[in-house]
Amino acid sequence: MTQQSGHAAQDAAPPGRAGRRPGATQTRDEIVTSARRLFAGKGYDATTIRAIAADAGVNPSLVYHFFRSKEGVFTATMELPVNPAELLPALVGNGPREQLGERLVRVLLRCSSTCATGGRPRC
């Protein structure tokens, strides 16, 4: 086998599927846009990571790289300052049920004040 034929196999890979895109990357935003469109059109249950990736023109592993899960993509499309899945266990498990409303208000106020100052929410 010659060196030239080895390169031909690499060149045969489908374009846009392997490696980094040239130029400035807006991939994360493109994934969010695709996900938002699919979630709105098909609903959460019918939308898959593969469908989101295909619509955005990326490999599904890149979606997992940016968002870790379908839930993470969904949270990003909603532009929530925190992931509800991370917030709820702390609320429910940290005190009596009767004080849940008070804990929720405190957490939301803490989150909104952090967001208002341009910081990352620390809820």
C-alpha positions in Angstrom: 0.0 0.0 0.0 1.4 3.4 -0.9 1.3 6.5 1.2 -1.0 8.1 -1.3 -3.7 5.4 -1.0 -3.7 5.8 2.8 -4.6 9.5 2.4 -7.4 8.6 0.0 -9.1 6.7 2.8 -9.0 9.8 5.0 -10.3 12.0 2.2 -13.3 9.7 1.7 -14.8 10.7 5.1 -18.1 12.5 4.8 -17.5 16.3 4.9 -18.6 18.1 8.0 -18.7 15.1 10.2 -15.1 14.8 11.5 -12.9 17.4 13.1 -13.5 21.0 13.9 -15.4 23.4 11.6 -13.2 26.0 10.0 -13.5 29.6 11.2 -15.2 31.0 14.4 -17.3 28.4 16.1 -21.0 29.1 16.7 -21.7 25.4 17.0 -23.3 25.6 20.4 -25.7 28.3 19.3 -26.6 26.3 16.2 -27.3 23.2 18.3 -29.6 25.3 20.6 -31.4 26.7 17.6 -32.0 23.3 16.1 -33.1 21.8 19.5 -35.5 24.7 20.1 -37.1 24.2 16.7 -37.4 20.4 17.2 -38.7 20.6 20.7 -41.3 23.1 19.6 -42.3 21.0 16.6 -42.1 17.5 17.9 -42.2 17.8 21.6 -39.6 16.7 24.2 -40.3 13.0 24.0 -40.2 12.7 20.2 -37.0 14.8 19.9 -33.7 12.8 20.1 -30.1 13.9 20.4 -29.4 12.3 17.0 -32.2 14.4 15.4 -30.9 17.6 17.0 -27.3 16.8 15.9 -28.5 16.0 12.3 -30.5 19.2 12.1 -27.5 21.2 13.4 -25.1 19.4 11.0 -22.9 18.0 13.8 -22.0 14.6 15.3 -24.2 13.6 18.3 -21.2 13.4 20.5 -20.7 17.1 20.1 -24.2 17.7 21.5 -23.2 15.6 24.6 -20.0 17.5 24.8 -21.7 20.8 25.1 -24.9 19.8 27.1 -24.2 16.3 28.7 -27.8 15.1 28.1 -31.1 15.7 26.4 -32.3 17.5 29.5 -29.2 19.7 29.4 -30.1 20.7 25.8 -33.7 21.4 26.8 -32.6 23.6 29.7 -30.4 25.6 27.3 -33.3 26.1 24.9 -35.4 27.5 27.7 -32.6 29.9 28.7 -33.0 29.1 32.4 -30.4 30.4 34.7 -30.1 27.0 36.5 -30.8 23.4 35.7 -34.1 22.5 37.5 -32.8 18.9 38.0 -29.9 20.2 40.1 -32.1 22.7 42.0 -35.0 20.5 43.0 -33.2 17.9 45.1 -31.6 20.7 47.2 -34.9 22.3 47.8 -36.8 19.2 48.6 -34.1 17.5 50.7 -33.0 20.5 52.8 -35.7 20.9 55.5 -39.3 20.4 56.4 -41.9 20.2 53.7 -43.8 23.2 55.4 -40.8 25.4 54.6 -40.5 24.4 50.9 -42.1 27.6 49.7 -39.8 29.8 51.7 -36.7 27.9 50.5 -37.9 28.2 46.9 -38.3 32.0 47.2 -34.8 32.3 48.8 -33.1 30.3 46.1 -34.9 32.2 43.3 -33.9 35.5 44.8 -30.3 34.4 45.2 -30.3 33.2 41.6 -31.9 36.4 40.2 -29.5 38.7 42.2 -26.5 36.7 40.9 -27.8 36.9 37.3 -28.6 40.6 37.6 -24.9 41.3 38.4 -23.8 39.4 35.4 -22.4 36.4 37.4 -23.1 32.7 36.9 -26.1 31.7 39.1 -25.0 30.1 42.4 -28.2 28.6 43.6 
